[in-house]
């Protein structure tokens, strides 16, 4: 018998995801379908499918975008070369890059002018990493783990700085940063933590949740870095944890013998999916639902010019 579902707080959409989705929605409202989006706007299957049904077309190559079209960059950011090509082709352009990712890009540009090289902590192939690495033509070295730190060969070590993907495990990033500092004691660490507030808050909430439950369910798509990290956090704390796109993927055998089920959602997962999982858990015998105390998020990011309402101008 499942006695209780405990909900992590905060969970689900963050301000950057809210903004990115709203940019596509408003572009569709204002300019009509189709609206082209480079890469998935955020890494969630249901969000992408909903926008596709409304008329968004998701592409990876700008050659797939016809002349005169409206193009949106995803929340993950893009390399300088992609931005330059889009402007040269004359698309109506809206940038949905999360402002916290943009902050990393700005810091990279500033320090590059001062002669710095960079060590970036992140996952190879992730679009945010490709976007940040693509801010420079050279001088950016990617490390995915502590073993990679030993392989880095910068051209100089007097001016070396660390930047990170914003959706990493906070603890893993700290361990890799420590290894970088050990090897390069003069390295410049970020003035503020690059890992975003929402990623930090959701990981802290899962740590609190994991100590009180028998199983953790994370709602999020397998392509979502921050959702995967939430599962990793609870697994590292010794609690069985499963990542699911929606309630249909929930396997009853995962819950055998569990009295308390922990439930959270990645920053790109809409709350309607969480409610669907709660409904399914009630069908499987859950008696009550309780939200844990947690950080209340009030962050809000403005929309780009051309998509603001009169009240936002």
Secondary structure, DSSP 8 states (H G I E B T S, - for coil): ---EEEE-SS-S--HHHHHHHHHHHHHHHHH-S-EEEES-SSS-HHHHHHHHHHTEEEESSGGGS-TT-EEEE-TT---HHHHHHHHHTT-EEEE---HHHHHHHHHHHHHHHTT-EEEEES-TT-HHHHHHHTTSSS-EEEESSHHHHTT---S-SSSEEEEE-TTS-HHHHHHHHHHHHHH-TT-B--SS-SS-HHHHHHHHHHHHHHTT-SEEEEES-TT-HHHHHHHHHHHHTT-EEEEESSGGG--GGGGTT-SEEEEEE-TTS-HHHHHHHHHHHHHTT--EEEE-------------TTT--GGG-
